[in-house]
Amino acid sequence: MTDRYQKAFDTAATDFERLGEHLWKPIGRATVERTAPEPGDRVLDACCGNGASAIPAAVRVGDRGLVDAVDRSPALIEDLRSRASGLTSLATHAADVTSWPGRGYDVVQAALGIFFFPDMAAGTEHLISRARPGGRAGFTIWRRDAMVAPGTYLRQAVSRVTGNPPEPRPSGPVEEIDVAGAFRSWLAERGLSDVTVTTHELRLAVTPELAWLVVTGSGFVTVLSGLDEAQTAEVRAVYLDSLLRDGVTEFDATTLVGVGYSQGSNALVM
Ligand SMILES: C[S@@+](CC[C@H](N)C(=O)[O-])C[C@H]1O[C@@H](n2cnc3c(N)ncnc32)[C@H](O)[C@@H]1O
């Protein structure tokens, strides 16, 4: 993950929480329904943010279990700590999960995280290697075209306000695997067996408040970096006007959840 994105997740923490009700939490719950931790399980929740999947996992494993929730953003980890202080099965860590040393987990999960890794394949393989043989690993990514509209409209609005050409849409290797069949094959190539991919349909009804929250409570906020307060207000107005003008009434926020079994030989619990 670039420093630019890291700063964004740190500074977006409050709006990240507000957007969570609409976006991160339903996706986190859908992830945990698929990875299905059981009472007493040890779970690694990678890229945990402020706990959309880590908290439901900690509730499921109960007092006898443990969830290690790891995120690089100290602000989100701090937020998670304060919100989940009564959950004894949750341990929070501000760290880069691509070098996380713990292993032997019953379940490893990462909701909307792996595509931020500088090397998505190597980072995902590292996470899979943290599961015990026969343990489950589950990864959630956006389905093709999900969450594209807000970024497109936002970059066009910034371009209108600054007079610069629109920033190109960031692209990465995840775009080669963002349909169910390709995601399934890619996870199998990373060493998981019996991979299944399910689609979690989610559509956000576009209101002015929600449409702007999608910008300020997510990585899209990086697009605003370098703008002053007046320019940001202008971008907001242009962005919302153009959504209205084009009749955009919902954002597609559909995800794919891929789950499989580790075949590794890392039997020792740390
Ligand atoms: C889109 S958020 C998703 C957060 C959470 N899983 C959720 O669904 O609400 C992506 C998160 O990945 C974290 N992240 C990205 N790269 C990371 C890394 N190498 N190690 C730990 N966390 C990372 C970011 O800090 C950010 O909180």
The ligand as an SDF file (V2000), in Angstrom:
LIG
                    3D

 27 29  0  0  0  0  0  0  0  0999 V2000
  -10.7490   -0.9440    2.4580 C   0  0  0  0  0  0  0  0  0  0  0  0
  -10.0570   -1.1190    4.0520 S   0  0  0  0  0  0  0  0  0  0  0  0
  -10.9270   -2.5440    4.6530 C   0  0  0  0  0  0  0  0  0  0  0  0
  -10.9050   -2.6530    6.1490 C   0  0  0  0  0  0  0  0  0  0  0  0
  -11.7270   -3.7860    6.7490 C   0  0  0  0  0  0  0  0  0  0  0  0
  -11.2590   -5.0980    6.3730 N   0  0  0  0  0  0  0  0  0  0  0  0
  -13.1690   -3.6280    6.3800 C   0  0  0  0  0  0  0  0  0  0  0  0
  -13.6480   -4.4330    5.5760 O   0  0  0  0  0  0  0  0  0  0  0  0
  -13.8040   -2.6920    6.8640 O   0  0  0  0  0  0  0  0  0  0  0  0
   -8.4310   -1.7340    3.7210 C   0  0  0  0  0  0  0  0  0  0  0  0
   -7.5500   -1.7950    4.9480 C   0  0  0  0  0  0  0  0  0  0  0  0
   -6.3590   -2.5140    4.6330 O   0  0  0  0  0  0  0  0  0  0  0  0
   -5.3340   -1.9860    5.4430 C   0  0  0  0  0  0  0  0  0  0  0  0
   -4.0490   -2.4480    4.8840 N   0  0  0  0  0  0  0  0  0  0  0  0
   -3.5930   -2.2990    3.6220 C   0  0  0  0  0  0  0  0  0  0  0  0
   -2.3800   -2.8700    3.4770 N   0  0  0  0  0  0  0  0  0  0  0  0
   -2.0720   -3.4260    4.6690 C   0  0  0  0  0  0  0  0  0  0  0  0
   -0.9600   -4.1740    5.1580 C   0  0  0  0  0  0  0  0  0  0  0  0
    0.0890   -4.4600    4.3750 N   0  0  0  0  0  0  0  0  0  0  0  0
   -0.9750   -4.6000    6.4410 N   0  0  0  0  0  0  0  0  0  0  0  0
   -2.0260   -4.3100    7.2410 C   0  0  0  0  0  0  0  0  0  0  0  0
   -3.1080   -3.5970    6.8450 N   0  0  0  0  0  0  0  0  0  0  0  0
   -3.1370   -3.1660    5.5710 C   0  0  0  0  0  0  0  0  0  0  0  0
   -5.5740   -0.4830    5.3830 C   0  0  0  0  0  0  0  0  0  0  0  0
   -4.9180    0.2190    6.4080 O   0  0  0  0  0  0  0  0  0  0  0  0
   -7.0920   -0.4420    5.4800 C   0  0  0  0  0  0  0  0  0  0  0  0
   -7.5380   -0.3180    6.8050 O   0  0  0  0  0  0  0  0  0  0  0  0
  1  2  1  0
  2  3  1  0
  2 10  1  0
  3  4  1  0
  4  5  1  0
  5  6  1  0
  5  7  1  0
  7  8  2  0
  7  9  1  0
 10 11  1  0
 11 12  1  0
 11 26  1  0
 12 13  1  0
 13 14  1  0
 13 24  1  0
 14 15  1  0
 14 23  1  0
 15 16  2  0
 16 17  1  0
 17 18  1  0
 17 23  2  0
 18 19  1  0
 18 20  2  0
 20 21  1  0
 21 22  2  0
 22 23  1  0
 24 25  1  0
 24 26  1  0
 26 27  1  0
M  CHG  2   2   1   9  -1
M  END
$$$$
